[in-house]
């Protein structure tokens, strides 16, 4: 995985701006600790930080290709193209010659051969920029589900882009400001972020499945992929067999790596299935390294709820023994969590999930000496309908994002004047109806199944992007996390099936369970959904509470430009958890979020407009 930056300016000679591009590029060193490069021309400049995964010697970037010594196109790219070998073979039949073994060169050659039609041929996770020297056009392209981030910031005479906001904010023309909609994205819809919104004023994201063309005449947004509108009525046996075939092919392709590979193994159905398939692909004589996160004394401290039904660690150990992996459990201590708050903030450049981000970062940091690539079980619940809100009639009937049913957002803490400007209820309602309007219905479905399909659409296009954004934690530790369940072929197929093919007999993800039944211990095969755990340690909760008390006593604390102190005190005095963007059950999430917002405003010197 890598970090990319770039700058286009139609009125300026950027060949003289190497220092600015270097400054931007070096902010992404954690994303790409292995190498650095820049490329400049009169009106465009690219930068790249590399985490070497494929073709360690030959894949340096930015990369230029052409014919007969004439440069035709340049790319700066982060991600992995899992079908690059198949595309390379096809392009070779058309006469293309390759000088590297990298997927980077395949993207460029595919673009030269097929033009923009090449984007839909790519299977992977990616964010890249191509400068078409012939036409003087820039293309910014992002993968189907937005696994890899890609931001851009229009300027008076062009555009700046990068993998992360920090690189754009390192440019002298970019300013760290938030306006009303940015505040709403943080305090109102952080659990369902608006596609394309960059939170900072003027900052935008290339939407998943989109390609943005930038030329001297302006910008043009192009959709190259979306969920299909056709329906498949395969019976249970055929659907089960096809999902298994897809998963085996996906895992095999995503194990492609020239560096050490491991698996994230929580002991839940999703990650256990991926780890089991990977271990089987390695075969005898090779052991997969698997990793999980836990907390001291967590077995006695954890609290059961709809999102976390049971303690993970015994299941992770059982699966590891069953598949023969070499397993490591990373223990997150309260004191370790607080030491890494700034690293995690700088990984996001925005307020995030607080302690849950820190736990994930610490997990990845411990993985890094053993593996540079890990396979993750994320996205199975969105694809197969596994979350509690798919199966709760109250959530399905709720006129809003179903995961928000019965919950408050942090917007209830806003100062009255800010709240009147932001209008949280209106903002949430508008974003919800925008999302619903995008979701297509299938002919012949019952009203109940139509609703479930719309909920599925909300999960894939609003809930999932926020979850995938946590991959910033792996990148901050120099680890590439791959997401097999986000393979667009699998998502397309399962999406086209009726609901009762995916879930039946009152059991969530029935289709996935059937497809991997022979791989797993019985206890894991029947285990209910259990989400990434929050730190249950009462010492950690007490520490956060004391810090919030100190914050309330601090004159001029930046967060109180947005938040009303007496509203925070009311929650604390009543013993009610502060609302957080994501977790409804955690006692620590809201406390951590409030501290995180204050630290962000202070560290990034954010202006509120």
Steps between C-alpha positions, in 0.01 A plus 500: 500500500616852440428869532448724199495877447471731202443851376366635173519872421419637156667838565819397678822317414496213748837369387636764737285386793680181602545616860126548549430153361767349724345668803160352411642157426693468824187541710404152372817322613304265726291386203815434301809446714710324235560752221421849370482664159371806319442590136445854373412660169383845400144475624495186713697352788464156661640360824506147637585317824534125458423199717662229289276197449533387137816517285713645779775614265309600189184672620635845587267797447393738360524281190519619139421286196503566130590367158820556302655696789215752494325534840123461469364477853611522864345339808519531875309217660416334830334163532499154350357369174429134565437408136805682364662180376196413287484855364873497430469179298210648300691821432808305393289329234425849368871573468570686826849447641565523875818600678384420855299230681284760673126554486575873466628457148201283413260783597687744278515263204132415544415870494703555183333202332136524617476860614253562780341158437804359680371619838210254502737212419695544822435268793654633817530784745653809352528874479709640219566803287596480134631797307423448129788687337340481156175670599622700800236338720513374856296197611435434869359149548376322813405135553146362506439543875750769591733269689784734411449871572546774241442869579515807280493874559407728209710815468455813294707358213486127549491238774701333778444134586631244751428178685440689824397855601834562673685500169260753350516716812879506459448698179510880545171548313299268730347618829373293795146634538163344573162652423146397586497186285838390634374531858193298401717226348690467830214538750195376306579244229845365588344151504372557146739750337382677186676356192749750362499728805846579635389671826753782463365799310583463130627143539324224308545129443482307177193284553531120501461359151567839343769655281547877499635658181683829544587714199552867432130527415394373844405184693280212390392222737457157338334193652674182381335250739182463705298218652313297235125528451433144385384217725636145535274220624753223556385232741672444837741235374610698195531825697703328773733337248551822305578707810755237604658505153522877508650508851766244410597696189495833684717379789747338261537824304523714813779286642719628218797669667879520486509569876373317810121451522273429797136504603288695747315239704241611754334161532186623329352333193631754248869520588513130589376405154761715326781371723390141445498543122841668509648227719366236260649685200843504668486123526704264715840618615392865528322659795291811469572766764179628657444788741230623736453780752397464864509691826635403844237308700249558220327165546368613835440863404331480160133589478268313267278700268345477153830596338740296713346170604802319643869525581712454187824352623391139576345474154809646331717243676265218405502599134877538501538148635246368250673651194857461629596866502767666710291734716596817686272691734579869545399630842403869513561654841332826608834678528596392147176639357565851632858505373388459139214747473694750290627236256143384444370855456769570240410179320148632442560877498148518645314392814449126485394210719732579787602196702381253235737661249783481752442130567507426128817706452675320786397167349650600165815636661561161660428322172752706300815306606333176390289591194467792261171376351197368692167362385198644681143380550346845470195562278338156527218639713422768244512253212306213660270700732650407835457808716232516773318779318421262211305281740336752733149599388523826695817593311344400167196717568710794616482799264872557490830313486399178679813482716395835651169369632479575872828692497613859535782655304769724650305793352296507824810651662530791257464857617155640427627752244698231316204261514270761345746542213572130448137385544599140583158340452455661159854411390457137605162474329629649174801267487277201574253579222783572254637154568158332473435671167813335356392147596319308229218253570474165324185392319274262688647548846268526798488831692699337779772382261505840327571657838774247572661570164499872574654432839761291322572791270539736795736251664721467190511868406479684835591269789779307324706805393529612863615151595754481217638838597645330807757345267688825564610330823667216312668743262627710790680186617632413151269200459277436198157366600317321219123453499397184309127550563520828305585324175242651266422165337390354834305812594322509164394137519374511857328834436298348216370214716168533684516558875386149595796356309739691727320469835253233605376306804560803721877471454699788356739438211361152434648497150850578622473244780403229253782596264773460764343238731767238437783738589408596856445354846132454585515766772615765253266385224205567734642809672292818479629835384761657728646837403850639557519532879526820700744513790299388805765595760346719772838668553495620140145628536590681822807655338291634211241636743770686695640649181156620392456657844834679450389609154182651643716698743731629226420860394503544123516130409441492120224239515274745683484715190263223387383313809305634798677408829183481710352242255809283549474536878133397491590168339782441745292591804220267389746214446390469137769421235583798281374444144762400246501478119502121489452298816175508694609259773854608589554692823823647363419591139330834568764613750774408255321677214470828692870497589582408140308796358679739735840356409418523128394866516814584694753291309378596152419861596161462342303818429121481539308700242 
